[in-house]
Amino acid sequence: MVVTGGPQHVDAGAELSRLRHSIDNLDAALVHLLAERFKLTEAVGHLKAAHRLPPADPAREQEQTARLRVLAVESGLDPVFAEKFLAFVIAEVIRHHRAIGEVAG
């Protein structure tokens, strides 16, 4: 299927495939980055448990949220979406930290 859009002709199927391939690569990179992030937060959880520190750090969470909002705006990403995503990640981290603390307890 050939779609016209201005002075050049674009094969929509090929372009869709190319774009989706790039999206797939980015999704894989995101998964790998999240895995690395959670390895680090697991180490933080063990450190917190060993020193009997609370699983949550509201001041750090506020700092991270503010920082991420700025990064999102600078990157052209909806800051509300970025904040929701970070809130989800933080909630998972805290859940993991609580579980680590219970085992270490």
C-alpha positions in Angstrom: 0.0 0.0 0.0 1.4 3.3 -1.0 0.2 6.5 0.8 0.8 9.9 -0.6 1.6 12.7 1.8 3.1 15.7 0.1 5.8 15.6 -2.5 7.1 12.1 -1.4 5.4 8.7 -1.6 5.5 6.6 1.6 5.0 2.9 1.8 2.7 2.9 4.9 3.3 -0.8 5.7 7.0 -0.4 5.5 7.0 2.8 7.6 4.7 1.2 10.2 7.0 -1.8 10.4 10.1 0.5 10.8 8.4 2.6 13.5 7.2 -0.5 15.4 10.6 -2.0 15.3 12.0 1.2 16.9 9.3 1.0 19.5 10.1 -2.6 20.2 13.8 -1.7 20.7 12.9 1.1 23.1 10.5 -1.2 25.0 13.4 -3.7 25.4 15.7 -0.9 26.6 13.1 0.2 29.1 12.8 -3.3 30.5 16.5 -3.6 30.9 16.8 -0.2 32.5 14.0 -1.0 35.0 15.7 -4.3 35.8 18.9 -2.5 36.6 17.0 0.1 38.6 15.3 -2.6 40.7 18.7 -4.3 41.3 19.9 -1.1 42.8 16.8 -0.5 44.8 17.0 -4.1 46.1 20.5 -3.3 47.4 19.0 -0.1 49.0 16.3 -2.3 50.6 18.9 -4.6 52.1 20.9 -1.7 53.4 17.8 -0.1 55.0 16.8 -3.4 56.6 20.2 -4.0 58.0 20.2 -0.5 59.6 16.5 -0.6 60.5 15.6 2.3 58.3 12.0 2.8 57.1 11.2 1.3 53.7 9.8 4.7 52.5 11.6 8.0 52.3 9.0 10.7 51.6 11.5 13.5 51.3 13.5 11.6 48.7 10.3 10.7 46.9 9.3 14.3 46.7 12.7 15.3 45.4 12.6 12.6 42.8 9.1 13.5 41.7 10.1 17.2 41.3 13.3 16.2 39.4 11.4 13.9 37.1 8.7 16.5 36.3 11.4 18.9 35.2 13.1 16.2 33.1 9.7 15.3 31.5 9.0 18.9 30.6 12.5 19.3 29.1 12.0 16.1 27.1 8.6 16.9 25.8 6.9 14.2 27.9 3.7 14.9 29.8 4.8 15.6 33.4 1.6 14.2 34.8 2.3 10.9 33.0 5.9 10.9 34.2 4.8 11.5 37.8 2.2 8.7 37.6 4.9 6.3 36.2 7.4 7.3 39.0 4.7 6.9 41.7 4.0 3.3 40.4 7.8 2.5 40.4 8.2 4.0 43.9 5.2 2.0 45.2 6.8 -1.2 43.9 10.2 -0.3 45.5 8.5 0.4 48.9 6.6 -2.9 48.6 9.9 -4.7 47.9 11.7 -2.9 50.8 8.9 -3.9 53.2 9.2 -7.5 52.1 13.0 -7.4 52.5 12.6 -5.9 56.0 10.1 -8.6 57.0 12.6 -11.3 56.0 15.5 -9.5 57.7 13.3 -8.6 60.7 
